[in-house]
Amino acid sequence: MALYVAICLLAALIALPDADAQHAHALQIIWGVTVGLALAHWFAFRVSARLVGSGSVRPHDAESAGAQLAGAAGVALLASIP
């Protein structure tokens, strides 16, 4: 998840038309992309865990999802520092 978020953040920042827009809205772009991807990933993870787990989410599935979300937040935090 961390690698996925990092690649999408690079793509989002590269796609901006000029450097001024990138600097002015960098935090909004970083956290918007991260939260959007994390929510989409969390939803897909919950659906797939329920399908595999016969309608229930096991505790280790929830721990794995939490670790993935923490990885995404870590990447966004590191990208926000510069």
BELUR-V380995 format. One record per run of one state. SS is the DSSP state (hx for helix, st for strand, lp for the rest). FROM is the first residue (numbers start at 1). TO is the last residue. If there is no record, write none. Layout:
# BELUR-V380995
ss->SS from->FROM to->TO
ss->SS from->FROM to->TO
This chain:
# BELUR-V380995
ss->lp from->1 to->1
ss->hx from->2 to->14
ss->lp from->15 to->18
ss->hx from->19 to->24
ss->lp from->25 to->25
ss->hx from->26 to->52
ss->lp from->53 to->58
ss->hx from->59 to->81
ss->lp from->82 to->82
